[in-house]
């Protein structure tokens, strides 16, 4: 477990790794938002869904 934690610290100590990770995280978030909008057309068009 200690090796794993050390590897994480080593990864985040490198500024280039942090930059690439933040870019990846942004792309992932953007892709997830697009998927949600495609999967939920009512939300994407802001139509109100009324309960039965």
MOHUCOR-V9345 format. One line per field, one symbol per residue. phi: phi as a letter, one per 40 degrees, with the letter a starting at -180 (. if undefined). psi: psi as a letter, one per 30 degrees, with the letter a starting at -180 (. if undefined). burial: # if it has 24 or more other C-alpha atoms within 12 Angstrom, else .. A space follows every 50 residues. Layout:
BEGIN
phi->???
psi->???
burial->???
END
This chain:
BEGIN
phi->.cccccccccccccdccccccccccccccccccccccccbccccbgccbc cc
psi->eeeeeeeeeeeffjeeeeeeeeeeeeeeeeeeeeeeeefieeeeggkkkk l.
burial->.................................................. ..
END
